[in-house]
Amino acid sequence: AVMGHQACVEGLLQHGSSLLVQDSRGRSPMHLAAACGHVGVLRALLKTPKTILVLKDNCGYTPLHWACYN
C-alpha cells in the first residue's frame, strides 16, 4: 500500500490478505495508502467488505486523519 502498487494490493486482497495487519507504529494498509496519497490503492481497499476506517495507529490517528493531513 505504501508504494502505491494498486494491482499488487488487489491481488493480495483477492487471495485473502488481512486489512487488520499493522506495522510497529500501528499503521494498517489504509493508514499507509492514505498517508502517501495513493488514491487507487485506497479505492481498492475500500471495496473490500472488511475495511475498518476507525482503526487507530499508535498516535491515535485513523486513515481519515492521514488522508486529510496529506
Residue pairs with C-beta under 8 A, 6 or more apart in sequence:
1 9
1 29
1 30
1 32
1 33
1 36
1 38
1 41
1 45
2 32
2 33
2 35
2 36
2 38
4 33
4 36
4 38
4 40
4 41
5 41
6 38
6 40
6 41
6 43
6 44
9 29
9 33
9 41
9 44
9 45
10 44
13 19
13 44
13 45
13 48
18 50
19 28
19 29
19 30
19 45
19 48
19 50
19 51
19 52
20 28
20 50
20 52
20 55
21 28
21 29
22 28
22 55
22 57
23 32
25 57
25 58
25 59
26 56
26 57
26 58
26 59
27 35
27 57
28 52
28 55
28 57
28 63
29 41
29 45
30 42
30 45
30 51
30 52
30 53
30 55
30 63
31 55
31 57
31 61
31 62
31 63
31 66
33 41
33 42
33 45
33 63
34 42
34 63
34 64
34 66
34 67
34 70
35 66
35 67
35 69
35 70
36 70
37 70
42 63
42 67
45 51
53 62
53 63
53 64
54 62
55 62
55 63
56 62
61 69
